[in-house]
Amino acid sequence: MRRLVAAGVLGWACTFACAETPDERDAGSSPDLGFADGDASTGDGTVGDLGDANLKDAEPEDRDPGDAPSFDLGPGDAAPEDSGPTDLGSSDASLDAGPTPTAPLLPIPGELTIFQLDLPAGVTFRLGEAAILVGPAGSVALLDVGNSNHDDEVRARVAQLNQARGRPAGQVEWIVLTHFHGDHIGAMEGLFTGNDPLTVTRGVVHRGFVDLGEAMNTGDYAQICGLLRGPLAPVDRPLCTSVVNPPCTFSAGDDPAVANDCPGLRAGDLLDPSDDALGLPASFELDGVQISLSAANAWLHDGNGTSALPAFGHNDSNEENARSLVGQIAYGGFRYHFGGDLTGSGDPGEPDVESPWANTVAPTLYGSDGVDVTHVHHHARRTSSNANLVTALCPLDGRARNVIAGINAVYVGSPYAEVLDAFTMGGRLGRGAFWVTEVAAGSANPAAYPDLVVSDGEVIVQTFGAGAGYWVQAAGPSLAARAFTALR
C-alpha cells in the first residue's frame, strides 16, 4: 500500500483558532497573532471568519483535529515513507510522458509549469495562497501572492525559478489578483518595496477598485491601491469601472464605488487596444500559453458579451469572495481552471456565482469536456464547489481529471468533506486525484478518501508534448507523481 504521512496537523492551532470568535479577539493585538491580514479583516484590526461561519464552527463533529492521519494514495505496490518518488500510475498506457520524476519538477523549455506554493502558517497563524506559472520560454506570472508575511517565500521562489532559466531574479511578467482578501493580496506591498523588489513588466490584473466594503482587508487594499496608482500605474490592468473614483482608504459608511461596467472583461488581449471593440474575453499570453478571464466582480462573459449578476452586499467575507476573478489557462490541449474564492452555496451572505457561471459560461468555454485541472475554489471550503460547478468542470464520464487546493494549517477544516465528496464520489475524477498542499486541523479524515493526495509541500503541474499531456506531482517530503493525457 502506498502511503504519504501528513506533517503535524497542528491540533494546537485549532485549539487557539477555534476557541475565539472574531468578536472575542482583542482588536489591538490581532496583527501580532497574524489574523488581521488573514481572510477577512474588518479594517479596524478585528478579524472576520474564514468565510463559512466562525472558526469554531469549522471543525466537523466527527473529525479529530488532534490526529495526524496517514492516507492512501490508491492501489499499487508498496512504497516506504522515505523511499523516494512514488509513481501513482498513468491514466493512459500509451503516454510518452518520459520517466517518473525523481525530484521536484523544474521549468523546462517548451512546457508550462504551475507551482501551487505551500505557504507556511508560521508562528503568527498566517493564511495564504499563491501559485507561480512559468511559461514555455521562462516568463513568469503570479496567481495571487499570499499574505503579508509570505513576501519572502514568494520572492525567493520566483528568484529560484527565474535563475534556473537565466532570467533576472525578480522579473515577473503578469500578476493576477483574484480578490481583495489579505491571504491572496497581502504580500504585494512587501514584494515591491524593500530589498530585492520584484519587477512586473506587463500587467497586474484585478477587478478594479470597485464594490469596496468592510469584507475586504482594508489595510491591504490601501497598500495595493497606492502601488497601482503610484509606481505600478503603468502596468495596472483593472477590469471593472465605477462612476466613483474611490480613495485608497475605506471605512464603514464610505461609498462602495459600485461597478457600472466591466469593460476590461471584454477587452480581448489586455496588451492590444486594437481588439477592444470586438468584445472578446480579457486575455493575455505567457509564451504562447493563453490565460483568459470569464468573470470578475460577479460580472460574467459568456463568449458573446458581459452581464452583471443581481447585486449583493459588501460586508460579509463571502460577498468579497463572490467577486473573485475566474479564468482559464490553456496550452495545447491542456486546460486549467481557477476562480479564487468564488462562492456557490447560495446561503445568506454566500452569493451563488458558481451556478450562473457554470450554466452560462462553461458550456461555451469548455463544452462537454470540462477541464484537465481544477484549482478548487476557496481552499476546498464548503462555501464553494456546488453541484453545477463540479459537473461543468468534471463531468462524470470516466475520464481522468485532477483537482488542486492551496491549503495551509490555518485554513481550519480544509479540505471539507462536502468538497471532497463532490469531486471524488462515483469515480468522478477517473484515474485522477484531489491534490492538496496540506490538510488543516478539523479537515475531512484523509484516510476516508483514497483519491486524496496530501503533498505537505508544493503541488506542481507540468505539461509535456506542448500540452498534449501533463504531470501532477506532490513535491513534498515523499514525492508522488502521475501523468495524464490532456482531454482535448
N, C-alpha and C positions, 0 to 999 in steps of 0.2 A: 504494500500500500504506500503510495506517495504521500508525503506529508510535508507541510511547512508549519513552523510553530510561530504563532504571533508573539511579538515582543510584549512586555508587560503592558496590560491594558489600562493601567493607571486607575485602579479602583479608587485610590485616594483622590484622584481628580474629580470623580463623580461625587465622592463624599463631600468635597468642597462645593462643587458647582451645583449639585442637586440640593444642597441644603438651604440655599438662599434664593428667593425670588428677586427680580430686579428691584422691587421697592424696598427690600430689606438690606440692600448693599449700601455702603457709605459712599455717596457720590464723590466726595473729595478723594477717597482712596482708591477708587476703581481703576484709574490709569495704572497704578502700581501693581494691581492684580492682573492687569493685562486684558480686562474685558472691555475697556472703553473704546478700543479700536476693533472690537470683535464684529459680531454680525449686525447689531442694531443699537447704536448709541442714540440716545435721545437728544444729544447735543449739549447737555449741561453736566455731563460726566456720569449720569446714571445710565444703566445698561438695560437694553431690551433683551428679549429671548432669542433663541435660535430660529425663530420663525414658525414654530409649531407647538405652542404652549410654553410654560415656564420650564427651565432646565430640569426642575424636579419632576416634571411630567414626562421627561424624555426617556426614562428607563422602563421598558416593558415589564409587566408584572412577573413574567415567567423567566426573566433573564437574571443571571447572577453577575453583576458588573465586576465582582472581585476576581472572577475566573479569568485565566489567560488561556483559552482553549486552543488546542491544535485542531487541524482540519484537513480533510482530504482534498486532493486535487483531482480526484477522479480515478478511474481504473487504470491499472498499469503495473509495471514492475516496481519493486521496492527501490526507494532512493533515500538513503540515510540523510538525516537532517543537514549534515555538513559535508555531504559527499560531492558537492559541486552542482553543475547545472542539471536541471530536470527537463527532459523532453516530454511535453504533455501530448505529443502526437500531432499529426497533421490532419486538417479537415479534408484533404484530397491527396490521395497517394501519388497522383501524377504531378504534384507540385515540384517545380525546380527552385526550391527556396534556399538551397545550399545547406550546409551542416547546421545543426542546432548551435546557437551561440553559446560560447563557453565563458563569456564575460559580458558585463552590461553593454548593450548596443551603443555605438557611437555613430554620429552622422557619416554618411558615405556619399560620394558624388553620384548624382543621378537619382537619388531617392529622397523621399520625405521622411523625416523622423520627428515624432511628437513625444516630448518628455512631460509626463504628468508628475510634477515635483511632489516630494514628500516633505512638506514644510513642518519644522518642529513646533510642538506646543511650547516647549521651554518651561522655565520655572514661573513664567508670568502668564501662563494659560492663554496663549495666542491662537485663535482661529486663523486659518489662512489657506488659500488655494491659488495656484498658478501653474500654467503649462508653458513650455517653450517649444516652438515649432522651428525646425531647421530645414530650409528648402534644399532642393537638389544641387544648387550651386553654393550653398552655405549661408544664404540670407536668413535672418532671424526675426521671428515675431513672438511677442508675448501675448498669451491669452489670460488676462488678469495677472496681478503681480503680488498677491499675498498681503499680509498685514504689515503694520509699521515696524515691527521687529524682524521682518523677513527680508529687508532690503539686502542685507549682507549675503544671505543664502542665494537669493535670486541673482544678484550681481556676480557672485563667484561662479554660479553655474553658467551664466551667459558667457563669462570670460573663458571658462574652460572649453565650452563648445565652440566659441569663436576661434580660440587659439589652436584648437585641433584642426581647423580649416585654414589657418594662416591669416585670419582676419583681425582687425583691431579689437581688443578685448571687450570694449564697451559698446560696440556698434550694434544697434537694433534697427531694423527697417520699419516694423509696424508694432503697435500695441493696441490690443482690443480690450476695453474695459466694459464688462457686461452690465454692471450697475454700480450704484454708489454706496455699497456696504464696505466697511473697513477691511474685512477679510479678503476682499477682492481688489481694493484700490489703495490700501493704507501705505504700501511700500513705495508709492510713486515719489513722494517727497524725498525720501532717502536715496532713491535710485538716481535722482537728477541733481542732488546737491551734495556737498561734502567731497570727500576723496573719491577718486575714480568714478565720476558720474557717467551714466550711460549717455549715449548719443542716439537719438531717434531720427532717421533720415527721411521717412516718407509719411508717416501718419500715426496719430493717436485717435482711434475711433471710439466714440462713445455716443450716448443718446442725445447729448446736448444738455445745457443747463436749464432743463425744463422739468415740470412736475416735481418740484422740490418739496420736501416735507421733513417732519421730525423722524420719519422712519429711516432717513439717511444717517450715515455717520457724518455729522455736520462739520466736525473738525477736519476730516479727510477731504470732504467736499471743498472746504475752503482752500486747502492746500492745492488740490488739483485744479480748481478754478484759477488760482493765482498762477500756477505753472502754465496753463493753457491760454491764459490771457497775457502772459508775460513771456518768458524765454522760449516756451514751446508753441507760441502762437502760430509760427509758420507751418507747423505740422498738425494743427488742430483740425479734426475731421468730425464735427458734430453732425448728427443725422436729423434731429428734430429742432423746431424753432417755436418761439412764442412771441407774442406782441410785447411782452415784458422782457426787459433786459435786466435780470436779477443781479444783485451784488454778489461778491464771493463770500458772503456770510449768510447764515439762515438761522432764524429764531422762530419760536412758536408765534403764530399770528402774522408772519410775513407772507407776502404774495407768493404762491407756489409757482408762478410762471407756467401756467397750464399750456401744454403744446397746442398750437393751432394747425400744425402741419409737420410732416417729416419728409421734407424734400430730399434730404440726403439718402433716405432709404430707397429712393428710386433714381439715384444719380448715376447708376451704372459704375464704370470704372472711377474710383474715387480720385485718381490722379489725372483723369482725362475729361475736362469740361465739355469737350465736343459731343459727348454722347448723353449729356444730362437731359436733353429734351426727349430722348427715346423712352424714358420711364423704366429703364431696366433696373433690376435689383442692385443695390450697392454691392460693390465687389472690389477686390484688389488681388494682385498676384504676388506670389513669393517664388520666384524662379520657376514659373510655369505652373505652380500649384495655385488653384483658384479658390479664394475664400470669399464667399458671398453671404449676404445678410438678408434675412427674410422677416425679421421682426425687431422692433425697438420701441420701448416705451408704450407697449400694448397697441402699437400700430403694426399691421401685417401687410406684407407684399405677397400677393397670390400669383405673381407672374404677369398679371395684367395691370396692376396698379396698387396703390396703398389705400388702406381704410383703417379707421380707428375703432377699437372695441368700446363698449359702453364705459363711461367714466367711473372711476372708483377713487377711494380716498388716498391720503398721503402720509398717514401717521402710523399705520401698522407696518411692522417689519416685512410682512409678506406682500404688502402693497408696493414696497420698493422692489422686492424680488420679482414681482409680476411685470416689472418694467425692464427686465433683462433683455439684452440683445440675444437673438437666435441666429445661428449661422451654420454653414456647411463648408467643409474643407474637401476639395475634390482634386484628385491627381490620378490620371489614367482612369481605371475602373473603380478606384477606391473612393469611398465616401465616409466622412466623419461628421457627426452632428454634435453641436454644442449649444447650450442655452442658459448658461449662468445658473441662477437660482429660480428660474421660471416656475410659477406655481400652476397647479391644476386641480386642487381639491374642490374648489368652489365653496368651501366653508366660510363663515363670516371672517372677513379680514384676509382671506386667501383667494383672490380672484382666479377664476379658471381661464387662463390664457392658453394653456396647453390644448384644450379641446378645439377651439376655433382655429388654432394654428394647424392642428392635426387634420381637421376636416376640410380646410380651405387651401392651405399652403402645401402640405405634404404630398397630396396626390399629384400636383404639378411638379413638385421638386423631386420626389423620389419614386412616384408611381407605385407599383406593387412590390418593388424590390426592397424597400426600406433602405437601411444604411449598413455598412460594414461594422462601424464602431459608433456607439452612442456614448458621449460624455454625459452621464446621468445628471439630471437637474438637482440642484440644492443638496449636494453631498449625500445623495441617497436617503433623503428625509421624506417623511410621509406626506408633506405638503404637495408633493410633486409626483410625476410619473403615473398619471392616471391611465385608465384603460385605453382611451382614444389615442393618446400619445404613444404608448407602448406598442399598440397594434400598427400604427403608422410607421414606426421606426423598425420594429422587429416583428414582421408578420409571422404567423405560426405556420411555416411552410417546410420546416425540417432543415433549412439551410443554415449554415454557420454564421453567427453574428456575435459581437462582443460588446460588453458594457464596461465603462471605466468610471470610477468615482474617486475624487480627490477628498480625502478624509484625514484629519489628524486627531489626536486623543481628546481634544476639547469639543469635538462635534458629538457630544454625548448622545448615544442612541444610534448613531450611524455605523453601518448601513441598517436601515429599518427593515423589519421582516416584511412589511407590506410592499416595499420596493423590490426586495429580493424575490418575493413570491411573484410579483407582476412580471418580472423579466425571466424568471427561470422555470416556473411551473409549466408542466406539459411539454418540456423539451423545447421551449421557445427559442433558445439560443443554439439549437443543434449541437454541433461539436464545439461551439464557442463557450465563453465563460464570462463571469461577472468579476472583474478585476478591481481591487481597491488598494490604495496606498497603505491604509491601516484600518483596523476596526477600533472603534471607540468604546469606552465603558458603556454598558447597558445596551449594546447593539444586539441584533439578532444573533443567535447562537451559531457561530460559523460551522460547527460540526453538523448542523442540520441541513447544510447547503453544499452538496458536492460540487456544484458549479461555481462556488465562490473561491477565488484565489486572492489571498492576502499577501501583499508583497513585503510589508514592513520596510518599504523603500519606494523608489520610483516605479511607475508603470510606464513602459516605453512601447510605442507603436512605430514600426518602420516598414515602409513599403519595399517590395522588390519587383523587378521587372517593370520599373517605371509605373507602378501602381497596379500591375496585374495581380499582385498578391501582397500579403503583409504579415509581418510577425507581431505578436503581442508578447511582451516579456515582463515578468515580475522581477525587478532588478534589485531586490533586497538581499539579505544575507544568504538565502537559499535560492539561487537562480531557477527560474522556470520559464519556459517559452513554448509557444505554439504557433504554427504557420497556417495561413489560410489563403485560399483564392479570393479575389475580390468578386463581389456579386455581379458586376457588370463586365 
